[in-house]
Amino acid sequence: MESQSFINSIISNFQAGGIWMIPIAIALAVSLAVSFERFVRLFLHYNADGASFMFEVQKYVLANDLDGAIRLCNGAGRAALPKVIKAGLQRSSRDDVQIQNAIDAASLEMIPKLERRLPYLALIANISTLLGLLGTINGLIRSFAAVALADPAQRQAILASGISEAMNATAFGLVTAIFTMVVHSILTNKATKILEEIDEFGVKLLDLLSARKFRHSSEKAGQE
């Protein structure tokens, strides 16, 4: 019963907010869609436990099983870090510059995927606030214009209706903007964290492969 009353209250407030509630609702729908898609991508598809993954890669490299390390990367699905590490492993027989170039190229390929559509959320937050402000101004203009021409007995009701429209539009715009800004911050921090792991473990992989080459060259020199 309470939930039904709450829903009816939301519908009533939405209707009282005037025409500007519709574009704000569209902005909220777009925000929800983009947020859901980005959450799935960043927290499920592109995410990986960097420290644990790199520990497994290190074991394969130290055991001189680079194919095993590449298979480990292939088994990680669409995660961002394994794709970058795989690019470096596939160039492990080359010099350090070429390995670094492969890691950099794979990193640059992942950056747009991680940051895709995130600027839209910041834009939606700003637009929602401005749409709410437009709704406020529209409600006040309509209210005062009607009051100037209305019968004295109706002025109070007309003024109350206009103020209700203004306040509901403002509240809905702010709620949409606040929600979108919070989600944008969470998703941006997650994308930044994944990129930082890519940079960190890319450098560690290069150091690991360099140490492996040095060890093998030392062993060959000792055998000769």
N, C-alpha and C positions, 0 to 999 in steps of 0.2 A: 504493500500500500504506500509506504513511504517512497519507494523507488519510483512508483507511478506518479506520485505527486512531484517528485524531483524532476522527472522527465517533462511533465506538463509545465513546470515552472520554467525549464530551459526553453521549451517551445514558445511559451508566452513571451519570455524576454527576447527571444530571437525575432519574433514577429513585431515586437514593440521597437526593435532597433532600427527599423526602416530599411531602405533599399541598399544601404552600404553594408549591411550584414551579409548580403549574398557574395560580393567579391572577397570579403574577409573569410567567409566559409570556404570559398574556392581556394584561397591561399592556404588555409588550414589543411584542406584535403591534399593539396600538392605537397605541403610540408610533411604530412604523415606518410605519403607514398615514398617520397625521397628518403625520409628518415628510416623507414622500414627496409628499403632496398640497401641503403648504406650500412645499416646495422648488420644485415645478413652478410654483406660482402666483407666488411672490416672485422667483424667478430667471429665469423664462421669460415668464410672461404679463404681470405687472405691472411688470417691470423695463424700464428704458430708459436709454440713455446721455444723461443730462440735459444736459450741456454741449454735445454735438454737436447734439442735438435743438433746443435753444434757439438755437443759432447759425443753424440753418436757418430757424427761425421768425422770427428777427430779420431775416434777409435778405428774407423775404417782406414783413414789416411795413414795413421801410425802403423797399421797392419799391412800397409801397401796394397790395400784392396780398394782402388779408386772406383772400380766398377760397382762394388758394393755400395760405396758412398753415393754414386749416381743413382743406383736403384732406390736408395733411401729417399733421395730427392724426388724421384718419379712417383714414389708412393705417398707423397705428401699432398697430392691433389693440386689445388689452385693456390696454395699458400705462397705468399710473396717471397719470403726468405729462402726457401728451398730452390725456387727458380733462379735466384741470383747466385746461390752457392753452386748450383749445378752448372751455370755458365762458367764459373771459375774452375770447377773440377774438369770440365771438358777441355780446358786449355792448360791443364796441369803440366803437359810436356813442353810447353812453350816457355819463353822467358817471363820475368816478373812483369814487364811492361804490358805484354800481351794479355797476361792473366788479369791485370788490373783493368785493362781496357774492356775485357769481356765482362768483368764484374760491374764496371761503370755503365756499360751499355745496357745490361740487364736491369740495373737499378733505375736508369732513366726511363726504361720501358715500363717499370712498375709505378713510378711516381704519378703519372696521369690517371692510372687505374685506381690508386689509393685516394687521390684528391678529387676524383670526378664527382660532380654535382654538389660538392660541399659549399662552393660559393653561392649556389642557389638558395641555400638555407639562410645565409646571412641576408641575401636580398629579400627573401620572403619576410624575415623578421622586420626589416625596415619598412617594407611595403605595408605590412599589417598594421604597424603603428600609425603610419600616415593615413591609411584607410579609416582607421578608428577615429583619427582626428578629423577627417573629412565628414564622417558620420556625425561627430559632435557639432561641427560648424553648421552642417546641413540642418540638424535638428533644432539648433538655436535660431537659425535664420527663419526656418519655417514657423517656429513657435512665436517669435516676436512679430513676424509679419502677420500671422493670424490674429494675435492679440490686438494689434493696431486696428484691425477691421471688425473684430468680433463684438458680439453683444456683451456688455459688462457681466452678465450672469454666466456667460460661457468662458470668459477669459481664464479663470483659474483652471478649468479642465483642459483647455487648449495648451496653456503654459505647462501644465504638468505632463501632458502627452509629449510635447516637444522636448522637455528636459529628460523624460524617460528614454526617448529615442536617442538623444545625445549621449546619455550615460551608458546605455546598453551597447551602443556602437563602440564607445571608448573602451569599455570593459572587455568586449569580445576581441577587439584589436590587440589590446595589451596581453590578454591571455594567450592568443595565438603567437604574438611576438616573443613572449617570455618562454613559452614551450619550445619554439623554434630555436631561440638563442641557446637554451640549455642543451638541446640535442646537438646543435652545431658545435658547441664547445666539446662535448663528449666525443663526437665523431672525429673532430679535428685532432684532439689529443691522441686518439687511438691511431689515426693515420700517421701522426708524427712519431709515435712510439714504434710503429712498424718500420718506418724509414730509418729511425735511429738504430734499430737492431740490424737492419740491412747494412748500414755503414759500419757498425761495430764489428759484426761477424764477417763482413767482407774483408776487412783489414786482417782479422784473425786468420781467415782462410789463406790469404796471401802469405802471411807469416808462416803458417803451417806448411804450405807447399814449398816455400823457400827453404825452410829447415829440412824438409824431406829431400829436396834436391841436393842440399849441402851434405846430408848424411850419405846419400847414395854415391856422390862424387868422392867422398872420403873413403868409403868402402872400396870403390874401384881402385883408387890410388893405393890403398893398403894392399890390395890383391896383386897389383903390378909390382 
